[in-house]
Amino acid sequence: MRAFFDIFLLELRALSRSWSLAMLSAASAAWMLAVPRLVVGDGTAEGMREVCLRYGLGGVMALVTVSMLAAATGSLARERAAKRLQLTMVRPVRYFMIAAAKIAALASTGAAVLALACALAPFAAGTAAEGRRCVHVLHPAMPSPAEEAKAMYAEYMKSPDTPEAVKKARRSTVLRILETRAWDRYETVHTNSTARWRFRFDGVEAPRSGEVSARFRFSNVNNARQDVAGELRLGALSAVVSNLTQAVLVFPLADRGGDAGEEGVLTFRNDGKDALMMRPRRDVELLVPADSFVWNLLRSWAEMAAVVTLVVAFGVFLSAALGRPVALFTAIVFLLVSEMSPSVVEQYPDEFGATLSDRIGLMVARTVTDATHPVSSLTPLERLSRDECVEPREVVRAVAINVVALPILLAFLAAFILPRKQEE
């Protein structure tokens, strides 16, 4: 273990001597303080707060990720090229220890710069960040889209409206189409009728009057704006709905007396003259107060630091096998593809009617999306800017996967490759 800390400190000293850490910290601090003056908001304190959190911290996150990736891809490659790795091996040290220590040093540097940016975020956001609380976002308890797709498969394949090309396709392809449709499946609430959604409050305090809210997005057959009217009820809490469709609306629920509804069930009675539509998985949410903005910011920092750790580990792994220019180019291309792949998969969910090259591209995009989902799904800045709680279980998952499991695996792979590259 002594060797680990020795190599860890050597890497930190190298970053300090090259002024990389100082320049990265200065650039991050300058960006956080300059964003409110460079980026134009909507003129409100809330808008400026969102600018500081999404674009300020987002810019620092991008800068730290690229900088640490560049350092990681050269960490072992430079020493191999200069024949300095043998000096590190004068005392018996395992190759795994070298790779793990370098990952830890670079990841710690990135986490420290992110911590500096997060510490400056409340000052950059001004009074709009004071005394705020985040909220747990709860969704209706429903079967998962994959489960719903399997339940619909037989009926969908028997339907005369299903195209023949789909019926002849592989089962996995059809299930993927049905799973995509499950996310966007609309539920219609006719006039003078009531819709019901059950919620689970696992690990969340029971909602109280004046604290819990319901967030909806209403739509209609013509996808046009119109007046809606009705009542929301959750147990003894209720709210009157009277607003326009085609907007995300938040309705605070309060105890207004009357009969208490079923516990844990949110109901909406449509008293308007037209039927309304909504996607339960996307358009129906309960907002339950959680802890303070500071704690939410701390959890967001942990998730961002976890992403940087995994990117660094990937860069060190590449530097064990490739020269620095090739390793850096490969890592940046992989990052770009991983960022673009979710959008490609969302825009082109199936390959029917596509050319061979398009099908190959979709297959690559899906593979990259599945492989990087643990990383890409844990970027918390959008939720942080909307005061949505970054859940502790997500942070634990991020640390377990991106800080522990995958970096250890990549360090072992680097240790497997290094002696073979040394022999060459």
VENTAHU-V157001 format. One record per helix or strand. SS is the DSSP state (A for helix, B for strand). FROM is the first residue (numbers start at 1). LEN is the number of residues. If there is no record, write none. Layout:
ss->{SS SS}
from->{FROM FROM}
len->{LEN LEN}
//
This chain:
ss->{A A A A A B A A A B B B B B B B B B B A B A A A A B A}
from->{2 20 45 85 95 133 145 164 171 187 194 213 219 227 237 248 254 265 276 280 284 293 324 356 381 388 392}
len->{16 19 37 4 35 7 14 4 13 3 5 5 1 8 8 5 2 6 3 4 9 29 24 21 5 1 32}
//
